Each structure stands twice: as structure tokens, then as C-alpha cells.
């Protein structure tokens, strides 16, 4: 169920990110999985930053290339960013 929830949230975020590339910038702050997720895209960059107070976590993006942060300790931000494509940019978060 946790994986399904993450997948659904990633698809929603990816749709928002894809649409956002056409505009100046599209960003969102949400609270999935008990953490704080900031993700979005501008005309030049796609990003995914995730913070969880008590679990090891990471964030990933797909822009021109795929990039994933290292597994990050609880209480710290995981950061991932890449140059954005014209469309199809995606962002994810994950916890252990």
C-alpha cells in the first residue's frame, strides 16, 4: 500500500511538473509519507527535495537525465535536481 501511495503521488507530481515546464515555474509542497516534499520544475530545472523527521529517505528526478540523492538520515533534506526537458519531467520521494 505504501508503494502504491508513493506511485500515485509521483504520477500526480509528474503531471504537475510536466505542465509546469511550459510556464515560468511550477512548484508544490506536500506532506506524503509523514515528511515534507518540495518538488517542481522551471523552464530550466526539475527538482525533488524531501525531509522526513524520523526515517531514512531519498529523492529523485527525471529531467534531461535521471538523478537520485543518496539515502539521507532522518531530520535532513534529501536533494535532487537536473536540467529540465521540454516535457515529461518527473519527481519522486522514497523512505526506508
N, C-alpha and C positions, 0 to 999 in steps of 0.2 A: 504494500500500500504506500509506503514511504517513497519507493522508487517511482510509482505511478504518479504520486503527487508532484514530485520533482519534475517528472517528464511533462506533465500538464502545465506546470508553471513555466518551464523552459520554453514550451511551444508558445504560450501566451506572450512571454517576454520576447521571444524571437520575432513574433509577428509585430510587436510594438517597435522593436529595434529595426526591422526591415522597413517599416513605414517611415520611421524617423530619419533614415538616411536622406530621403527626398527633401526633408525640411532642414532648417538650421540645426536643430538638435532635438533629440527625444530621450528623456531620462525618466526613470521611475525608482522610487524607494518603496520596497515591500518588506514583509516580515515572515518569510517562509521558514519552516523547519525550526522555529524558535530563535532565528537570527535576524539580522538586518541585511538586506540585499539591495545594493545600488547598481543599476545596470542601464545601459542606453547606448546611443550612437549619435555622433555628429556627422557632418559631411566628410570628416577625416578619420575618426576614431570610433571603435566599438569597445565597450568596457564592461567588466563584471567585477564588482567588489563586494565581498561577503564578510560579515562579522558574526561570530557565534560566541556567547559568553561562557559556554561550558563544554563544547565539543570541538574536536579537531575537524577542520573543514578546508575546502579549496574553492576556487572559482575558475571558470574557463570561458573563452570566447572563440568564435569563428568569424574572422574578417577575411582579409586577404590570405592569412594563414591561421592555423589553429594554435592557440596558446593556453596553457593551463598553469595556474600557480602551483607551487609546492603545497603539500599538506601543511596547514598553518595551525599553530597552537590556539587553543581556546582563549578568547579575550583579545585576539589580534585580528587585524584585517587581512584577508587574502585579496590580492590584486591581480587582475589580468586585463590586458588591453592589446589591441592590434590595429593597424590601419584598416579602415572600413572599406568594404566593397560597395558598389552602387546599390546592391540589394542582396538579400539573403544573409545578412549578418545575424549571428546567434550568440546568446549568452546563457551560461549555466552556473549553478552552485551545487555543492555536494557536502555531506557530512559523513564522518565515520561512525 
